[in-house]
Amino acid sequence: MGTAPDAAEQPPAPGIDITKPHVARIYDYFLGGKHNYAADREAAAQLLRVMPAVRAAARVNRRFLIETVRWLVQEAGVRQFLDIGSGLPTQQNVHEVAQSIDKDARVVYVDNDPLVRVHAEALLATTPNTIVLEADMRDPEALLNRPEVREHLDFSQPIALLLVSIVHFIQDTQQAYEAVKTLRDALPSGSYLVMSHGLNDESIADTLDEAVAIYNRANSGVTLRTRDEIARFFEGCTLIGSGLSPIVDWSIHGPLGDEQEGRIVSINDIPLLRGFPLLCGVGRIES
């Protein structure tokens, strides 16, 4: 049952329910955003009681996305991004990071949530190299066949497929594999898959069960997967940097120790995030 909104809170558009927690708005709250409501903040508070590191993990997950996009433009020469499950706009969005390096970089944001489209369209009104689409990655062929996608991205040139903290919201594992494979197969050699995914860690099973139950009361359930199950999404890719790593250990430059250049977790966050069940990876698509 949803939580009544604060008296001053109103939906951003007709038909958007702010009385039930929403995963994109919960994440927005953890990032310090303003696109969230009483029900979302209550769910976030419940998650923080169960997993106190979740706010820091959300922020580091965002940093993983930002630093990876920066590396892809500066070092890998990628100029096209397909960001699926992009979520609500926040600071240093993908197009802002990429276009600060190359103003001609092109970005397609995709989300199945009309709330995301409402906010993103306002943000992108004056950004011609960036578009936002309302679509669902569980139907990847329909997404890929959208004329806006084909007009905006050149599928003969490398594209970065960004699936950051989104695939674990596809609860059917076989459907998740098929969706990611279809998307990857549409991209040319030299493209990249960027993914973070919740880990099913049996050593903290009770904690994870509580966290999953909170998400299941929101607008989307979550399916955590084992390391081997997550690694399967990268089959056929050459993993970059530290490979498929816990977020606390991830670096674009590889596993070089606690002081390595490129580590996305600050030294102060390492004790808090040690063991947090979130894996990150960047893979180069070879064929």
N, C-alpha and C positions, 0 to 999 in steps of 0.2 A: 504493500500500500504506500502511495506516495506521501511526501511531506508537503504540507501547505506552504506556498511561497510567502516570503515576507510581503507585507502590505504594499511596499513601493515597487516590488518586482513585477514586471510585465513581460509576456513572451515577446521575442524580437520580431515575430511574424505570426500571422494566423495559422493555427493548426500545429504549432510547436508546443509540446507539453513540457512545462517546467516543473511539474509536481513530482516527476519520477526521475531518479538519478540517471545520468547519461554519461557514458564512458568518456566521450570527448570533452565534456564540461568538467568532469572530475580531473582529467589530465590537465586541462586548462587551469584549474584551481591549484594543482601542485606546481605548475610553472609560474604561478603568481599572476595569472591572467584575470580578466574581468568578465569573461563570458561564461559565468556560472551562477547557480541559484541555490536557494536554501537546501533543496533536496540533494544537490550535488555535494555541497559542503558537508552535509551530515554523513553521506556515504564516504567522503574523503576522510572525515574524522574517524569513522569506524575502521577504515583501512589503516590509518596511522596507528590506531591502538593495537591492531593485529601485527602490522609490519612497520615499525617506526622509521625504517630507512626508505619507505616508498616515495616520499617527497624528493629526497636526494636522488633516488634512482631515476625518477621522472626527469629531473633537471640534467642529470648526466646522460640519459638517453637522448635528450634533445641536443646536448653538446656533441654526442656521437654523430648525430645527423648533420649538424652544422660543420663539424670538422671534416667529415667525410665528403660533403659537397665541396668544401673549399679545396680539399686534396684532389678530388676528381677534376675540378676545373684547372687548378694550377699545375698539377703533376701528371694527370692522366689525359688531359686535353679534351675532356668530355664537355659538350656544350648543350646537351639535351637531357631533360630530367622528366621522368614519369613518376610522380609521387602519389601513390595509392594509399588511401586511408590517411590523408594529409592532416585531418583534424582542424581544429579552430586556429585561425591566424594568431600568431604570437610574435615576440621579438625575434629578429633574424630568421625570417622565413626563408625557404629554399631559394625562391627567386631573388630575394634581396642579397643573399650570400653569393649566389652564382653571378648575378648581374653586377655586383660590386667589383668583380674581377673582369668580366666580359659582358658589356651591356647587351650583347646580342644573344646571350644564352637564353634558351627557350625552356619553359616549364609548363607542364600540364599537371594540375592538381586534380585528384579524383577522390570523391568521398560519396558514400551512399546516404549521407545525412543532409536533409534540406537546411538544417541550421548552419552547417558549415558553409554551404553555398551562399546563404544570405549574408554572412559576415565576409566571406572571401570576395564576393562580387563587389562589395563596397570598397574593399582594400585595393582591388585590382583594376578599378575603373579606368585608371590612366596608365596601365602597364600593358602595352600591346603584345609583348613577347611572352606573356603569361596568361593562361586561361584556367578556369575551374569548371569541372563537370560533375554532375550528380550521376553516379553510376556505381555498380557493385562488382567487386573483383570476383565474386562467386559465379559471375557470368562473364568470364574474361573475353570470350569471343565477341560478345556484344560490345564490350568496352573497347576492344581493339578496332572494331569496325565502325566506331563513331566517326563521322566525317571530320569533326573538329580535331580529333586526335591525329588523323592522317594528314590533315592540312597543316597542323602545327608542328608535328615532328617528322623528320626525315628518317624513315626506317632503313635507309641504306647506310646511315652513319651511326656511330655508337650512341647509345642511350643508357642512362643510369636508371634502373628500376628501383625505386625506393619503397620498401615494405617495412617500415619502422614501427614496431609494436602494433601490428595490424593482423598478421596471419593467425595469431592465437585467438582472435575473435571469430575465426571460422571453426566451428565446433567439430565438424566432420573432417577427420584427418585425411581421408582419401580425396575428398573434395578440395581440401587445401592443397594437397600435392598436385592435383590436376590443374588447379587454377594457376599456381605458380609456374608449373611447367609450360602451360599454354602461353603465359606472358613472356617467359624467358625464350621460348622457341620462336617468338615473333621478332626477337631482337637480333641484330647482326653481331658477328664476332667482334670482340673488342668492347662490347657493352659490359655493364656491371650490375650485379645484384647486391643491394644493400639491405640488410635485414637485422632486426632485433626481435627476440621471441622469448616469452616466458618459459622457464625451465621447470619441469616436474622433478623436484628434488625430494626423494623419499626421506631424507634426513630431517626435513621440516614439514612432513606431510600434514600434520594437524594444522599448522599455521596456514599452509597453502589452501587447505580445505575451507578454512574460515574466509580467507581472502576471495577465493572463487565464489563462495556463497554470496558475498557482498556484491560482486560483479553480476552474478546471476539475478539479483534483484533489480539491477539497472536495466538499461535497454538492450544489453547484449551480454550473453554468456561468454565464458572464456574456457579454452582448452589448453592446459599446459602440456608440453611434450618433453620427452627425454632428449638428451644430447644427440643420440643416434638419430632420433626422429627429426630433429631440427637440422642436423647435418645433411640429411637426405635432400633438403631443399636446394643445397649447393652442389649436388651431383653434376659433374661436367664442368664445374667452375674451378679456376685456380684461386685459392684463397689468398688474400692480401694481408700484409702486416702480421699481426699475432693470430691470424686465422679465426676460427670460431671460438670465442673466448668469453668468459664471464665479463660483465661490463666493467668490473673493477680492474681487470687485467688487460683490457683491450687497448691496442695502440696500432695506428696505421703503419708504424715503422717496425713492428715485430716485438717479440718478448725479450727486452733487453734489461729488465730489472726495474726496481721501483723508481729510479730517477730518469727513465728513458724519455727522450724527446718524443713528443706526439701522444703521450698518455693523456687521456681525456678526463681522468679523475684526479682532482686535487689531492695533495698529500693529506689534507685534513679529513677528506671524505673516505679515505681508504679503509680505516677501521670500521666505520659505519656500514660501508657497502660490501665488505668482505663476506662472501657467501650469498649475496643477494641473487635470487634465482632469475637472472636475465642474461641471455647469451646474445652476443653481437658478432656479425661477420660481414665482410665485403669480399665478393668473389668476381673475378673477371670471367666473363662468358667467352669460351674459346670457340664454340661452333653452334 
